[in-house]
Amino acid sequence: MRRILIFLSPLVLLLGILACSTHYQKDFLKKMNYISKPQDPATSISLGIWTPDAVEFTIRLMHDQTGRGYHYHFVLDGNEIIAENFLTAREAPELYSVKMKPKKGFHFQPDKIYRFCISEGSPEWISSYHDYYYCLVIYEFVLPQKGKS
């Protein structure tokens, strides 16, 4: 019995540390600052068809922004990531569309300010080292009421 306790004690301690660090990282992501350089005139993002369960964007990136491996797309509500999508460089030519579906429990709402970010990696990878996250492009948008343009 004593051997089992000696064996399980470090395991329980390790699980407790992992649980705390995961919770800390999620809270830290909400405090991150998402920044980008001024948008290049050749770069454009337009809002397409949307429903509460999906938003579509048409994206044109400069040639030097397209060939870096993959693109991580996400939508922010405040500083909380509510939708995310990865595309490889082969899937993301200079002009492409991406459909974003919100995470479970979230829905897109009209007249609310959101930010769409395109970057090269997940903010979770960066959050351990910095309190800011660099996006290639940040596009702020408001979903219109249905029937209005």
Residue frames as a rotation matrix with the C-alpha (Angstrom) as fourth column:
MET 1
0.570 0.822 0.000 0.00
0.822 -0.570 0.000 0.00
0.000 0.000 -1.000 0.00
ARG 2
0.452 -0.486 -0.748 2.81
0.167 -0.778 0.606 2.36
-0.876 -0.399 -0.270 0.86
ARG 3
-0.626 -0.704 0.334 4.53
0.423 0.053 0.905 1.70
-0.655 0.708 0.264 -2.50
ILE 4
-0.092 0.684 0.724 1.34
0.980 -0.066 0.187 2.54
0.176 0.727 -0.664 -4.34
LEU 5
0.811 0.383 -0.442 1.05
0.503 -0.843 0.192 5.85
-0.299 -0.378 -0.876 -2.46
ILE 6
0.003 -0.900 -0.436 4.69
0.113 -0.433 0.894 6.70
-0.994 -0.052 0.100 -3.16
PHE 7
-0.681 -0.229 0.695 4.13
0.663 0.211 0.719 5.97
-0.312 0.950 0.008 -6.84
LEU 8
0.106 0.867 0.487 0.83
0.961 -0.214 0.173 7.87
0.254 0.450 -0.856 -7.13
SER 9
0.405 0.054 -0.913 1.85
0.596 -0.773 0.218 11.01
-0.694 -0.632 -0.345 -5.19
PRO 10
-0.605 -0.653 -0.456 4.16
0.073 -0.616 0.785 12.44
-0.793 0.441 0.420 -7.89
LEU 11
-0.748 0.385 0.541 1.61
0.646 0.235 0.726 11.51
0.153 0.892 -0.425 -10.56
VAL 12
0.346 0.906 -0.244 -1.17
0.938 -0.337 0.079 13.43
-0.010 -0.256 -0.967 -8.79
LEU 13
0.132 -0.403 -0.906 1.18
0.322 -0.847 0.424 16.40
-0.937 -0.348 0.019 -8.29
LEU 14
-0.863 -0.490 0.124 2.08
0.236 -0.173 0.956 16.40
-0.447 0.854 0.265 -11.99
LEU 15
-0.353 0.822 0.447 -1.58
0.875 0.121 0.468 16.28
0.331 0.556 -0.762 -13.03
GLY 16
0.475 0.509 -0.718 -2.35
0.770 -0.635 0.059 19.20
-0.426 -0.581 -0.693 -10.71
ILE 17
-0.310 -0.682 -0.662 0.46
0.132 -0.721 0.680 21.30
-0.942 0.123 0.313 -12.21
LEU 18
-0.898 -0.007 0.440 -0.73
0.437 0.099 0.894 20.51
-0.049 0.995 -0.086 -15.75
ALA 19
0.061 0.996 0.061 -4.30
0.985 -0.070 0.158 21.45
0.161 0.051 -0.986 -14.91
CYS 20
0.402 0.043 -0.915 -3.22
0.490 -0.854 0.175 24.79
-0.774 -0.518 -0.364 -13.45
SER 21
-0.612 -0.720 -0.327 -0.95
0.087 -0.472 0.877 25.64
-0.786 0.509 0.351 -16.39
THR 22
-0.659 0.463 0.593 -3.69
0.731 0.206 0.651 24.89
0.179 0.862 -0.474 -18.93
HIS 23
0.442 0.842 -0.308 -6.12
0.893 -0.446 0.063 27.15
-0.084 -0.303 -0.949 -17.06
TYR 24
0.100 -0.504 -0.858 -3.46
0.286 -0.811 0.510 29.88
-0.953 -0.297 0.063 -16.81
GLN 25
-0.838 -0.490 0.240 -2.73
0.339 -0.123 0.933 29.73
-0.428 0.863 0.270 -20.55
LYS 26
-0.221 0.837 0.500 -6.41
0.922 0.012 0.387 30.10
0.318 0.547 -0.775 -21.51
ASP 27
0.643 0.419 -0.641 -6.76
0.650 -0.741 0.168 33.15
-0.405 -0.524 -0.749 -19.25
PHE 28
-0.222 -0.829 -0.513 -3.53
0.239 -0.556 0.796 34.60
-0.945 0.054 0.322 -20.62
LEU 29
-0.660 0.014 0.751 -4.81
0.750 0.079 0.657 34.32
-0.050 0.997 -0.063 -24.21
LYS 30
0.412 0.900 0.139 -7.69
0.894 -0.429 0.130 36.63
0.177 0.071 -0.982 -23.30
LYS 31
0.669 -0.230 -0.707 -5.17
0.258 -0.820 0.510 39.26
-0.697 -0.524 -0.489 -22.14
MET 32
-0.292 -0.835 0.466 -2.97
0.777 0.078 0.625 39.13
-0.558 0.544 0.626 -25.27
ASN 33
0.184 0.238 -0.954 -2.69
-0.349 -0.891 -0.289 42.13
-0.919 0.386 -0.081 -27.57
TYR 34
0.220 -0.037 0.975 -3.20
0.792 0.590 -0.156 41.26
-0.569 0.807 0.159 -31.24
ILE 35
0.252 -0.261 -0.932 -1.21
-0.278 -0.942 0.189 43.60
-0.927 0.211 -0.310 -33.51
SER 36
0.396 -0.225 0.890 -0.23
0.847 0.464 -0.260 43.92
-0.354 0.857 0.375 -37.18
LYS 37
-0.761 -0.616 -0.201 1.66
0.421 -0.706 0.570 46.23
-0.493 0.350 0.797 -39.50
PRO 38
-0.155 0.698 -0.699 -0.35
-0.601 -0.628 -0.494 48.68
-0.784 0.343 0.517 -41.59
GLN 39
0.334 0.393 0.857 -2.19
0.329 0.803 -0.497 46.72
-0.883 0.448 0.139 -44.24
ASP 40
-0.788 -0.616 0.003 -0.60
0.142 -0.178 0.974 46.65
-0.599 0.768 0.228 -47.70
PRO 41
-0.229 0.747 -0.625 -2.88
-0.786 -0.520 -0.334 48.08
-0.575 0.414 0.706 -50.42
ALA 42
-0.485 0.003 -0.875 -2.53
-0.712 0.580 0.396 44.82
0.509 0.814 -0.279 -52.40
THR 43
-0.944 0.179 -0.276 -4.02
0.301 0.805 -0.511 42.91
0.131 -0.565 -0.814 -49.47
SER 44
-0.499 0.832 0.243 -7.78
-0.779 -0.553 0.296 42.82
0.380 -0.041 0.924 -49.22
ILE 45
-0.931 0.354 -0.085 -10.37
0.352 0.817 -0.457 40.95
-0.092 -0.456 -0.885 -47.20
SER 46
-0.580 0.809 0.099 -14.07
-0.690 -0.552 0.467 41.06
0.432 0.202 0.879 -47.88
LEU 47
-0.653 0.473 0.592 -16.95
-0.362 0.492 -0.792 39.65
-0.666 -0.731 -0.150 -45.92
GLY 48
-0.852 0.373 -0.368 -19.11
-0.221 0.380 0.898 37.17
0.475 0.846 -0.241 -47.79
ILE 49
0.167 0.962 -0.216 -22.22
-0.254 0.254 0.933 35.26
0.953 -0.101 0.287 -46.86
TRP 50
-0.877 -0.434 0.206 -22.77
-0.307 0.177 -0.935 34.79
0.369 -0.883 -0.289 -43.14
THR 51
0.331 0.892 -0.309 -25.11
-0.002 0.329 0.944 32.98
0.944 -0.312 0.111 -40.78
PRO 52
0.656 -0.093 0.749 -24.95
-0.745 -0.241 0.622 32.65
0.123 -0.966 -0.227 -36.98
ASP 53
0.793 -0.299 0.531 -23.07
0.008 0.877 0.481 29.37
-0.609 -0.377 0.697 -37.57
ALA 54
0.078 -0.814 0.576 -20.54
0.905 0.301 0.302 30.45
-0.419 0.497 0.760 -40.25
VAL 55
0.668 -0.013 -0.744 -18.87
-0.226 -0.956 -0.187 33.48
-0.709 0.293 -0.641 -41.82
GLU 56
0.484 -0.502 0.717 -17.13
0.842 0.490 -0.225 33.42
-0.239 0.712 0.660 -45.20
PHE 57
0.435 -0.454 -0.778 -14.25
-0.211 -0.891 0.403 35.70
-0.876 -0.011 -0.483 -46.20
THR 58
0.823 -0.351 0.447 -12.60
0.539 0.230 -0.811 36.29
0.182 0.908 0.378 -49.57
ILE 59
0.624 -0.698 -0.351 -8.92
0.057 -0.407 0.912 37.08
-0.779 -0.589 -0.214 -49.09
ARG 60
0.804 -0.533 0.265 -6.25
0.296 -0.029 -0.955 38.47
0.516 0.846 0.134 -51.39
LEU 61
0.711 -0.647 -0.274 -2.75
0.232 -0.151 0.961 38.42
-0.663 -0.747 0.043 -49.93
MET 62
0.484 -0.681 -0.550 0.47
-0.861 -0.482 -0.160 39.83
-0.156 0.551 -0.820 -51.34
HIS 63
0.625 -0.258 -0.737 2.61
-0.304 0.789 -0.533 37.21
0.719 0.557 0.415 -53.03
ASP 64
-0.430 -0.902 -0.042 5.26
-0.296 0.185 -0.937 37.25
0.853 -0.390 -0.347 -50.27
GLN 65
-0.380 0.362 0.851 2.60
-0.917 -0.030 -0.397 36.53
-0.118 -0.932 0.343 -47.62
THR 66
0.570 0.783 -0.248 1.37
-0.817 0.573 -0.065 33.34
0.092 0.240 0.966 -49.29
GLY 67
0.506 -0.374 -0.777 4.34
-0.238 0.805 -0.543 30.97
0.829 0.460 0.319 -49.37
ARG 68
-0.262 -0.665 0.700 5.29
-0.838 -0.203 -0.507 30.59
0.479 -0.719 -0.504 -45.71
GLY 69
-0.981 -0.170 -0.089 3.99
-0.115 0.891 -0.440 27.08
0.154 -0.422 -0.894 -45.01
TYR 70
-0.328 0.927 -0.184 0.50
0.864 0.373 0.338 27.60
0.381 -0.048 -0.923 -43.64
HIS 71
-0.638 0.237 0.732 -1.92
-0.298 -0.953 0.049 30.25
0.710 -0.187 0.679 -42.50
TYR 72
-0.643 0.476 -0.600 -3.77
0.766 0.389 -0.512 30.26
-0.010 -0.789 -0.615 -39.23
HIS 73
-0.525 0.586 0.618 -7.07
-0.076 -0.755 0.652 32.17
0.848 0.295 0.440 -39.47
PHE 74
-0.531 0.453 -0.716 -9.10
0.843 0.362 -0.397 33.12
0.080 -0.815 -0.575 -36.42
VAL 75
0.002 0.647 0.762 -11.96
0.176 -0.751 0.637 35.38
0.984 0.132 -0.115 -35.41
LEU 76
-0.844 -0.322 -0.428 -11.78
0.487 -0.128 -0.864 37.34
0.223 -0.938 0.265 -32.17
ASP 77
0.411 0.874 0.259 -14.71
0.415 -0.432 0.801 38.50
0.812 -0.222 -0.540 -30.09
GLY 78
0.919 -0.317 0.233 -12.92
-0.378 -0.551 0.744 41.02
-0.107 -0.772 -0.626 -27.92
ASN 79
-0.102 -0.990 -0.102 -9.75
-0.994 0.106 -0.037 39.06
0.047 0.097 -0.994 -27.18
GLU 80
-0.088 0.144 0.986 -11.36
-0.380 0.910 -0.167 35.63
-0.921 -0.389 -0.025 -27.19
ILE 81
-0.837 -0.216 -0.502 -10.81
-0.547 0.305 0.780 33.32
-0.015 0.927 -0.374 -30.14
ILE 82
-0.071 0.910 0.409 -14.25
-0.583 0.295 -0.757 32.09
-0.809 -0.292 0.510 -31.19
ALA 83
0.943 0.289 0.163 -13.42
-0.043 0.593 -0.804 30.52
-0.329 0.751 0.572 -34.58
GLU 84
0.037 -0.984 -0.174 -10.21
-0.663 -0.155 0.733 29.15
-0.748 0.088 -0.658 -36.11
ASN 85
0.950 0.226 0.214 -8.97
0.032 0.613 -0.789 27.48
-0.309 0.757 0.575 -39.28
PHE 86
-0.063 -0.997 -0.033 -5.60
-0.213 -0.019 0.977 26.31
-0.975 0.069 -0.211 -40.68
LEU 87
0.976 0.217 -0.002 -4.72
-0.055 0.236 -0.970 26.27
-0.210 0.947 0.242 -44.39
THR 88
0.127 -0.964 0.236 -1.43
0.654 0.260 0.710 25.12
-0.746 0.064 0.663 -45.92
ALA 89
-0.370 -0.346 -0.862 0.30
-0.319 -0.825 0.467 27.40
-0.873 0.448 0.195 -48.44
ARG 90
-0.981 0.038 0.188 -0.85
0.185 0.452 0.873 25.09
-0.052 0.891 -0.451 -51.26
GLU 91
-0.200 0.979 -0.028 -4.45
0.980 0.200 -0.009 25.59
-0.004 -0.029 -1.000 -50.15
ALA 92
0.514 0.356 -0.780 -3.98
0.504 -0.862 -0.061 29.36
-0.694 -0.362 -0.622 -49.77
PRO 93
-0.146 -0.541 0.828 -3.01
0.971 -0.238 0.016 30.98
0.188 0.807 0.560 -53.09
GLU 94
-0.951 -0.287 0.114 -3.02
0.269 -0.951 -0.151 34.77
0.152 -0.113 0.982 -53.49
LEU 95
-0.476 0.864 0.164 -6.83
-0.840 -0.502 0.204 34.83
0.259 -0.041 0.965 -53.79
TYR 96
-0.746 0.233 -0.624 -8.91
0.254 0.966 0.056 32.37
0.615 -0.117 -0.780 -51.77
SER 97
0.127 0.836 0.534 -12.00
-0.617 -0.355 0.702 32.01
0.777 -0.418 0.471 -49.59
VAL 98
-0.863 -0.322 -0.390 -12.20
0.102 0.644 -0.758 30.65
0.495 -0.694 -0.523 -46.08
LYS 99
0.233 0.968 0.093 -15.30
-0.175 -0.052 0.983 29.67
0.957 -0.245 0.157 -44.11
MET 100
-0.824 -0.509 0.249 -15.09
-0.277 -0.022 -0.961 30.18
0.495 -0.860 -0.123 -40.36
LYS 101
0.239 0.880 -0.411 -17.34
0.147 0.385 0.911 28.21
0.960 -0.278 -0.038 -38.01
PRO 102
0.088 -0.195 0.977 -17.57
-0.838 -0.545 -0.033 29.30
0.539 -0.815 -0.212 -34.37
LYS 103
-0.880 -0.423 -0.214 -16.52
-0.199 0.740 -0.643 27.02
0.430 -0.523 -0.735 -31.54
LYS 104
-0.256 0.800 -0.543 -19.18
0.675 0.550 0.492 25.13
0.692 -0.240 -0.681 -29.63
GLY 105
0.026 0.390 -0.921 -21.33
0.949 -0.299 -0.100 27.49
-0.314 -0.871 -0.378 -27.60
PHE 106
-0.533 -0.241 -0.811 -20.65
0.057 -0.967 0.250 30.55
-0.844 0.087 0.529 -29.79
HIS 107
0.244 0.583 0.775 -22.67
0.928 0.092 -0.361 32.13
-0.282 0.807 -0.519 -32.59
PHE 108
-0.846 -0.466 0.261 -21.98
0.530 -0.793 0.302 35.10
0.067 0.394 0.917 -34.84
GLN 109
0.086 0.879 -0.469 -24.28
0.842 -0.316 -0.438 38.05
-0.533 -0.357 -0.767 -34.14
PRO 110
0.185 0.028 0.982 -25.20
0.767 -0.629 -0.127 41.10
0.614 0.777 -0.137 -36.22
ASP 111
0.667 0.075 0.742 -24.09
-0.103 -0.976 0.191 44.60
0.738 -0.204 -0.643 -35.16
LYS 112
0.889 -0.457 0.017 -21.23
0.075 0.183 0.980 43.19
-0.451 -0.870 0.197 -33.07
ILE 113
0.544 -0.771 -0.332 -17.57
-0.826 -0.421 -0.376 44.09
0.150 0.478 -0.865 -33.68
TYR 114
0.850 -0.371 0.375 -15.28
0.256 0.911 0.323 41.16
-0.461 -0.178 0.869 -34.50
ARG 115
0.257 -0.821 -0.510 -11.67
-0.880 -0.417 0.227 40.94
-0.399 0.391 -0.829 -35.68
PHE 116
0.989 -0.029 0.145 -10.43
0.097 0.871 -0.481 38.46
-0.112 0.490 0.865 -38.29
CYS 117
0.369 -0.928 -0.041 -6.71
-0.746 -0.322 0.583 37.68
-0.554 -0.185 -0.812 -38.05
ILE 118
0.943 -0.248 -0.221 -4.41
0.031 0.728 -0.684 35.84
0.330 0.639 0.695 -40.46
SER 119
0.428 -0.838 0.338 -1.09
-0.859 -0.262 0.440 34.68
-0.280 -0.479 -0.832 -39.06
GLU 120
0.012 -0.557 -0.830 1.48
-0.695 0.593 -0.408 31.91
0.719 0.581 -0.380 -39.28
GLY 121
-0.681 -0.274 -0.679 0.89
0.220 0.808 -0.547 30.14
0.699 -0.522 -0.489 -35.98
SER 122
0.322 0.875 -0.362 -1.44
0.591 0.113 0.799 29.68
0.740 -0.471 -0.480 -33.07
PRO 123
0.255 -0.174 0.951 -1.44
-0.544 -0.839 -0.008 32.30
0.799 -0.515 -0.309 -30.26
GLU 124
0.978 0.127 0.168 -1.21
-0.210 0.542 0.814 29.40
0.012 -0.831 0.557 -27.79
TRP 125
0.529 -0.848 -0.027 2.35
0.778 0.498 -0.384 28.77
0.339 0.182 0.923 -29.02
ILE 126
-0.172 -0.589 0.790 3.32
0.285 -0.797 -0.533 32.38
0.943 0.134 0.305 -28.35
SER 127
0.623 0.611 0.488 1.46
-0.179 -0.496 0.850 33.01
0.761 -0.617 -0.199 -25.07
SER 128
0.761 -0.390 -0.518 4.18
0.648 0.471 0.598 31.45
0.011 -0.791 0.611 -22.94
TYR 129
-0.212 -0.976 0.056 6.72
0.976 -0.208 0.071 34.01
-0.058 0.070 0.996 -24.17
HIS 130
-0.945 -0.120 0.304 4.91
0.196 -0.952 0.234 37.26
0.261 0.281 0.924 -25.04
ASP 131
-0.397 0.858 -0.325 1.80
0.437 -0.135 -0.889 39.24
-0.807 -0.495 -0.322 -24.16
TYR 132
0.075 0.415 -0.907 1.33
-0.719 -0.607 -0.337 40.29
-0.691 0.678 0.253 -27.79
TYR 133
-0.029 -0.006 1.000 0.63
0.490 0.872 0.019 38.34
-0.871 0.490 -0.022 -30.94
TYR 134
-0.541 -0.285 -0.791 1.63
-0.465 -0.683 0.564 39.48
-0.701 0.673 0.237 -34.42
CYS 135
0.339 0.697 0.632 -0.92
0.401 0.501 -0.767 38.97
-0.851 0.513 -0.109 -37.22
LEU 136
-0.669 -0.485 0.564 -0.06
0.700 -0.154 0.698 39.37
-0.252 0.861 0.442 -40.91
VAL 137
-0.685 0.563 0.463 -3.45
-0.060 -0.676 0.734 41.04
0.727 0.475 0.497 -41.32
ILE 138
-0.720 0.608 -0.334 -6.17
0.507 0.133 -0.851 42.12
-0.473 -0.782 -0.405 -38.92
TYR 139
-0.745 0.583 0.324 -9.58
0.075 -0.410 0.909 42.89
0.663 0.701 0.262 -40.41
GLU 140
-0.847 0.519 -0.115 -12.20
0.048 -0.141 -0.989 44.45
-0.529 -0.843 0.095 -38.15
PHE 141
-0.782 0.623 -0.031 -15.77
-0.043 -0.005 0.999 43.82
0.622 0.782 0.031 -39.22
VAL 142
-0.629 0.729 0.270 -19.38
-0.468 -0.079 -0.880 44.12
-0.621 -0.680 0.391 -38.12
LEU 143
-0.837 0.404 0.368 -21.95
0.540 0.715 0.443 41.66
-0.084 0.570 -0.817 -39.40
PRO 144
-0.821 0.566 0.080 -24.90
-0.514 -0.793 0.327 43.52
0.249 0.227 0.942 -40.94
GLN 145
-0.277 0.840 0.467 -28.50
-0.436 0.323 -0.840 42.82
-0.856 -0.436 0.277 -40.02
LYS 146
-0.629 0.144 0.764 -30.09
0.616 0.692 0.377 40.37
-0.475 0.707 -0.524 -42.45
GLY 147
0.353 0.802 0.482 -31.78
0.927 -0.230 -0.295 42.21
-0.126 0.551 -0.825 -45.31
LYS 148
0.887 -0.163 -0.431 -29.56
-0.135 -0.986 0.095 45.31
-0.441 -0.026 -0.897 -44.92
SER 149
0.629 -0.722 0.289 -26.40
0.697 0.358 -0.621 46.00
0.344 0.592 0.729 -46.90
